[in-house]
């Protein structure tokens, strides 16, 4: 077996791993980056980018069907060619993956190892049965995978995860989606708008990542009005019958229903890819999910020379967070034992549904009762939203009762992805509500709805 000695070994060549590797090399140290699968990040291959391609097609179909209220009439039926839709999704997906692969190709061949890595001890790794890596420090950046409950296994090849959707060559006639989180909500609505019969199953009336009960209620009403959405499902039985899945459940009216679907999409969460790393051979403390216990600021695992970044630590599983964490982990691995907190930006999350969902800063669930005020705006009568017939949604902004500082927001509404950035900047700059109201607002724009919510918060702070 070949032996390689380096300063830092990075396990995983995704967003976090590549950022960690580059950070180490920028410090002038030696490093190897180890990848056991195909090159190409989760975002580019099976996440952010292919899902947005599918959503873009769905939005085009939806807009074409809803022109009549503007006095614009399209003669004939809107025809969706599923094969053409999926062909574009795959082609453009491969293009995005290609950009990532080109970046990997710039890494010197001697710095890349192909094969699955396992720990022999804290800093010695066996890779693919062909190489033993002796490192002074290690960065774990192995990403995550869909988590599937045992109850779904009865469905055999009728069970899919989001990764499988983007390999389709045509659209199915029907699909049951389990999990109204980000993935389930985005894909469920998109497939429905593309003519697929969809039923979305949830638990405890959750909708996306929302924690504010009022906003969640408005979101549930909006989505349930567009496609079948059992927000607190009671599924009695699931089985495979031929080339279909048969589901027996209690619907929202209390009736027992049996439906057949071409596929069942399990979008019930993701888990860190750490269970085949041989962590039992290390001295690392593991949490109840088998993930190394780590410091969220430095990403160091205990006092060891091991760091964990990106989806592998399951703290903030978002691409921009993975990039930041990878850099922090790489820099701290390079400077170990003199580790330092990395740069944490104001949190921002977006669900690309329609209406969009966004969350910035502290969530409603994070706030202490009695210590904050809530500013509110409904988008139903908001000027620009109504002009565009996008007037669905509710926004709540939260402000500290004592200082007036903007703490965070949760909302459902049009173009939330854009407003979210404005609010994230305000949150990171620790602005007060009054300071935010001193900023310019153009007319007529959707951001005037944000101003209404801020004015409501300011009035409550004044009272």
C-alpha positions in Angstrom: 0.0 0.0 0.0 1.3 3.4 -1.0 1.9 5.9 1.9 1.4 9.6 1.5 2.4 12.2 4.1 0.8 15.7 4.1 0.0 18.5 6.4 -3.8 18.3 5.8 -6.1 15.7 4.4 -9.5 16.8 3.2 -12.2 14.2 2.8 -14.8 15.2 0.2 -14.5 17.3 -2.9 -17.8 19.2 -2.7 -18.3 22.8 -1.9 -16.9 22.7 1.6 -14.1 20.3 0.8 -12.8 22.4 -2.2 -13.0 25.6 -0.1 -11.0 23.9 2.7 -8.4 22.6 0.3 -7.9 26.0 -1.2 -7.6 27.6 2.2 -4.9 25.2 3.2 -2.9 25.7 0.0 -3.2 29.5 0.4 -1.4 29.1 3.7 1.5 27.3 1.9 0.9 23.9 3.3 0.6 20.5 1.6 -2.8 18.9 1.2 -4.7 16.1 -0.5 -8.4 16.1 -1.3 -10.0 12.7 -1.3 -13.2 11.9 -3.2 -15.0 8.5 -3.3 -17.6 9.4 -5.8 -18.1 11.5 -9.0 -16.8 15.0 -8.9 -19.5 17.7 -8.8 -21.1 19.3 -5.8 -24.5 18.3 -4.3 -25.8 21.8 -5.4 -24.8 21.4 -9.0 -25.6 17.7 -9.5 -28.8 17.0 -7.5 -29.6 20.1 -5.5 -29.9 23.8 -6.1 -29.4 24.1 -9.8 -31.4 21.1 -11.3 -34.3 21.9 -9.0 -34.3 25.5 -10.1 -34.3 24.3 -13.7 -37.4 22.2 -13.0 -39.0 25.1 -11.2 -38.3 27.5 -14.1 -40.2 25.2 -16.5 -43.0 24.8 -14.0 -43.3 28.6 -13.6 -43.4 29.1 -17.3 -46.3 26.6 -17.6 -48.1 28.2 -14.7 -47.8 31.7 -16.1 -49.0 30.6 -19.5 -52.1 29.2 -17.9 -52.9 32.3 -15.9 -52.8 35.2 -18.4 -56.6 35.7 -18.8 -57.0 38.0 -15.7 -54.7 40.5 -17.5 -56.9 40.4 -20.6 -54.3 38.3 -22.4 -55.8 35.1 -23.9 -53.8 32.3 -25.3 -55.8 30.2 -27.7 -55.5 26.5 -27.3 -54.2 24.3 -24.5 -50.8 24.8 -22.8 -48.9 21.6 -23.8 -46.1 20.3 -21.7 -43.6 18.0 -23.3 -42.1 16.1 -20.4 -39.3 14.7 -22.4 -38.2 18.2 -23.5 -38.5 19.5 -20.0 -36.3 16.9 -18.5 -33.8 17.1 -21.5 -33.2 20.7 -20.6 -32.9 20.0 -16.9 -30.3 17.3 -17.6 -28.4 19.3 -20.1 -28.1 22.4 -18.0 -27.4 20.4 -14.9 -24.5 18.7 -16.7 -23.3 22.2 -17.7 -23.2 23.3 -14.1 -21.5 20.1 -13.0 -19.0 20.7 -15.8 -18.0 24.0 -14.3 -17.3 22.3 -10.9 -15.3 19.5 -12.6 -13.2 22.1 -14.5 -12.3 23.6 -11.2 -11.3 20.3 -9.8 -9.1 19.7 -12.9 -7.0 22.7 -12.0 -5.9 20.9 -8.8 -2.5 19.1 -9.3 -2.9 15.4 -9.8 -0.6 14.7 -6.9 -3.1 16.5 -4.6 -6.1 14.3 -5.6 -6.9 10.8 -4.3 -9.8 8.7 -5.6 -11.4 6.3 -3.2 -13.5 6.0 0.0 -11.6 7.1 3.1 -11.6 5.4 6.5 -10.0 6.6 9.7 -7.3 4.2 11.1 -6.8 6.8 13.9 -7.3 10.5 14.3 -5.0 11.5 11.5 -4.2 8.3 9.5 -6.6 7.4 6.7 -6.9 4.4 4.5 -8.1 5.3 1.0 -9.7 2.9 -1.4 -7.5 0.0 -0.3 -4.6 1.5 -2.2 -3.2 4.4 -0.2 -2.5 5.2 3.4 -2.5 9.0 4.2 -0.6 10.2 7.2 -1.8 13.7 7.9 -1.1 16.2 10.6 -4.7 17.4 10.5 -7.9 16.3 8.8 -11.0 18.1 7.4 -14.2 16.0 7.1 -16.4 17.5 4.3 -18.3 14.4 3.1 -21.7 16.1 2.6 -25.1 14.5 3.2 -27.5 12.0 1.7 -31.3 11.6 1.7 -32.6 9.9 4.9 -35.1 7.2 4.3 -37.3 5.5 6.9 -37.5 1.7 6.9 -41.3 1.9 6.3 -40.6 3.1 2.7 -38.5 0.1 1.8 -41.6 -2.0 0.9 -42.1 0.3 -2.2 -39.0 -1.1 -3.9 -38.2 0.6 -7.2 -41.3 2.9 -6.8 -39.4 4.7 -4.1 -37.2 7.6 -5.2 -35.3 10.5 -3.7 -34.7 13.9 -5.1 -31.4 12.7 -6.7 -33.4 10.3 -8.9 -35.8 13.0 -10.3 -33.0 14.7 -12.2 -32.2 11.6 -14.1 -35.7 11.2 -15.5 -36.1 11.3 -19.3 -39.8 12.1 -19.0 -42.3 13.2 -16.4 -44.5 10.6 -14.7 -48.3 10.8 -14.5 -48.4 10.8 -10.7 -46.2 11.1 -7.6 -46.7 11.1 -3.8 -44.3 13.3 -2.0 -43.5 12.7 1.7 -42.0 15.7 3.5 -43.1 19.4 3.0 -39.7 20.7 3.7 -37.7 22.7 1.2 -37.1 19.8 -1.2 -40.5 18.3 -1.0 -42.3 21.6 -1.3 -40.3 22.9 -4.3 -40.4 19.6 -6.2 -44.0 18.8 -5.3 -45.3 22.2 -6.5 -43.1 22.2 -9.6 -44.2 18.7 -10.7 -47.9 19.7 -10.1 -47.5 22.7 -12.3 -46.0 20.5 -15.0 -49.1 18.4 -15.1 -48.1 15.6 -12.8 -50.8 14.5 -10.3 -49.2 15.2 -6.9 -50.2 14.6 -3.3 -47.9 16.0 -0.6 -47.9 14.3 2.8 -46.7 16.2 5.9 -46.6 15.9 9.7 -47.7 18.3 12.4 -48.7 20.9 9.7 -45.2 22.0 9.0 -44.6 24.0 5.8 -41.0 24.4 4.7 -38.7 25.7 7.5 -41.3 28.1 8.9 -41.7 28.3 12.7 -44.0 31.3 13.0 -47.6 29.8 13.4 -49.4 32.7 11.6 -47.1 32.7 8.6 -47.2 28.9 8.5 -51.0 29.0 8.5 -51.1 31.4 5.5 -48.5 29.2 3.7 -50.5 26.0 4.3 -53.6 27.6 2.9 -51.8 28.9 -0.2 -50.2 25.6 -1.1 -53.2 23.4 -0.2 -55.3 25.6 -2.6 -53.1 24.6 -5.5 -52.4 20.9 -5.1 -53.4 18.0 -2.7 -51.5 18.6 0.6 -52.2 16.5 3.6 -50.4 18.6 6.2 -50.8 16.1 9.1 -51.1 12.8 7.2 -52.2 9.5 8.7 -50.8 6.9 6.3 -52.2 3.4 7.1 -50.3 1.3 4.5 -47.8 1.6 1.7 -47.0 -1.2 -0.8 -45.8 -1.9 -4.3 -48.3 -3.3 -6.8 -46.8 -3.9 -10.2 -45.3 -0.7 -11.5 -47.1 1.5 -9.1 -47.2 2.3 -5.4 -50.5 1.9 -3.5 -51.0 4.2 -0.5 -53.9 3.9 2.0 -54.4 6.9 4.2 -56.9 9.0 6.1 -57.6 12.3 4.3 -58.3 15.7 5.9 -62.0 14.9 6.0 -61.5 11.8 8.0 -62.2 9.4 5.1 -60.1 6.3 4.3 -58.7 6.7 0.8 -56.6 4.5 -1.4 -54.6 6.0 -4.2 -52.1 4.7 -6.7 -48.9 6.6 -7.8 -46.2 6.0 -10.3 -43.6 7.0 -7.7 -43.2 7.9 -4.0 -40.6 10.6 -3.4 -39.1 10.5 0.1 -38.1 14.1 1.0 -38.0 13.5 4.7 -34.6 14.9 5.5 -31.0 14.3 5.0 -28.2 12.8 7.1 -24.5 13.4 7.3 -22.2 11.1 5.3 -20.1 10.1 8.2 -21.2 6.5 9.0 -18.7 4.7 6.8 -15.7 6.8 7.8 -14.5 4.4 10.6 -15.0 7.1 13.2 -15.0 4.4 15.8 -11.3 4.1 15.3 -10.8 7.7 16.4 -11.0 9.4 19.8 -13.7 11.8 18.6 -16.8 12.2 20.6 -19.9 11.5 18.6 -23.5 12.9 19.0 -26.6 10.8 19.0 -26.6 10.8 15.1 -23.0 9.6 14.9 -21.7 13.0 13.9 -18.5 14.2 15.6 -19.2 16.8 18.3 -17.7 20.1 17.1 -17.4 23.8 17.9 -19.8 25.7 15.6 -17.4 28.7 15.5 -14.1 27.0 14.8 -15.5 23.7 13.4 -12.9 21.8 15.5 -13.9 18.4 16.8 -13.1 18.6 20.5 -9.5 19.4 21.0 -8.4 17.2 18.2 -6.7 18.2 14.9 -9.9 17.1 13.1 -12.4 19.7 11.7 -15.8 19.1 10.1 -17.5 21.5 7.6 -20.5 21.8 5.3 -23.5 19.4 5.2 -21.4 16.7 7.0 -21.9 18.6 10.3 -25.6 19.2 9.5 -25.5 22.6 11.2 -26.5 25.0 8.4 -26.8 22.8 5.3 -26.7 25.5 2.6 -24.2 26.0 -0.2 -23.0 29.5 0.9 -22.6 28.2 4.5 -20.7 25.2 3.2 -18.3 27.5 1.3 -17.7 29.7 4.4 -17.3 26.7 6.7 -14.9 25.0 4.3 -12.7 28.0 4.4 -12.9 28.3 8.2 -12.1 24.6 8.6 -9.2 24.8 6.1 -7.7 27.9 7.7 -8.0 26.4 11.2 -6.5 23.1 10.1 -3.6 25.0 8.6 -3.0 27.1 11.8 -3.8 24.3 14.3 -3.5 24.4 17.3 -4.1 28.2 17.1 -7.7 27.9 15.9 -9.9 30.9 15.6 -13.7 31.5 15.1 -14.6 31.8 11.4 -16.8 34.5 9.9 -20.5 33.7 10.4 -22.8 35.8 8.3 -26.4 36.6 9.1 -28.5 33.5 8.4 -30.6 33.5 5.3 -32.8 30.8 3.8 -35.1 30.8 0.8 -37.6 28.2 -0.5 -38.2 28.7 -4.3 -41.9 27.9 -4.1 -44.6 30.3 -5.3 -45.2 32.3 -3.2 -41.6 32.1 -2.0 -40.7 31.4 1.6 -37.8 33.2 3.3 -36.2 33.4 6.7 -33.6 35.8 7.9 -31.7 36.2 11.2 -33.4 34.7 14.3 -36.5 32.6 13.7 -39.7 33.0 15.6 -38.9 29.8 17.5 -35.5 31.3 18.6 -37.0 34.4 20.2 -37.8 34.8 23.9 -41.5 35.6 24.6 -42.1 39.1 25.8 -38.7 40.4 24.6 -39.6 41.3 21.1 -42.4 42.9 18.9 -43.7 41.7 15.6 -44.3 43.9 12.6 -46.8 42.5 10.1 -47.8 43.0 6.5 -50.2 41.0 4.3 -49.3 41.0 0.6 -53.0 40.6 -0.4 -53.5 44.4 -0.8 -49.8 45.4 -1.3 -49.7 47.6 -4.4 -47.1 46.1 -6.7 -48.0 42.5 -5.6 -51.6 43.1 -6.6 -50.6 44.7 -9.9 -48.8 41.5 -10.8 -51.5 39.2 -9.3 -48.8 37.9 -7.0 -50.7 39.1 -3.9 -50.4 36.1 -1.6 -48.5 36.0 1.6 -47.7 37.3 5.0 -44.5 38.8 6.5 -43.5 39.0 10.1 -40.5 41.1 11.2 -39.1 40.8 14.7 -37.5 43.6 16.7 -35.9 43.7 20.2 -38.3 45.4 22.6 -35.6 47.3 24.5 -33.2 48.4 21.7 -35.4 48.4 18.6 -32.8 46.3 16.8 -34.0 44.2 13.9 -33.7 40.5 14.9 -35.1 38.5 12.0 -38.1 37.7 9.9 -40.2 34.9 8.5 -42.5 35.3 5.5 -44.3 34.0 2.5 -44.6 36.3 -0.4 -43.5 37.4 -3.9 -39.8 37.8 -4.7 -38.9 36.9 -1.2 -35.4 35.9 -2.4 -34.6 39.5 -3.2 -36.0 41.0 0.0 -34.2 38.4 2.0 -30.8 39.8 1.0 -31.8 43.3 2.1 -32.9 42.0 5.4 -29.9 39.8 5.9 -27.6 42.8 5.3 -29.6 44.9 7.8 -29.4 42.0 10.3 -25.6 41.6 9.9 -25.2 45.4 10.3 -27.3 45.2 13.5 -29.6 48.0 12.3 -32.6 49.2 14.3 -36.1 49.3 12.8 -35.9 53.1 12.7 -32.5 53.0 10.9 -34.0 50.7 8.3 -37.0 53.0 7.8 -34.5 55.8 7.1 -33.3 53.9 4.1 -34.8 54.6 0.6 -37.9 52.7 -0.7 -38.9 53.2 -4.3 -42.5 53.2 -5.5 -44.2 51.1 -6.6 -42.2 48.0 -5.5 -42.8 44.9 -3.4 -40.3 46.2 -0.8 -42.9 48.8 0.2 -44.6 45.8 1.9 -41.5 45.4 4.0 -41.6 49.1 4.9 -45.2 48.6 6.1 -44.1 45.7 8.3 -41.3 47.8 9.7 -43.6 50.7 10.4 -45.9 48.4 12.3 -43.0 47.2 14.4 -41.9 50.8 15.0 -45.4 51.7 16.2 -45.4 48.8 18.6 -41.9 49.7 19.9 -43.1 53.3 20.4 -46.1 52.1 22.3 
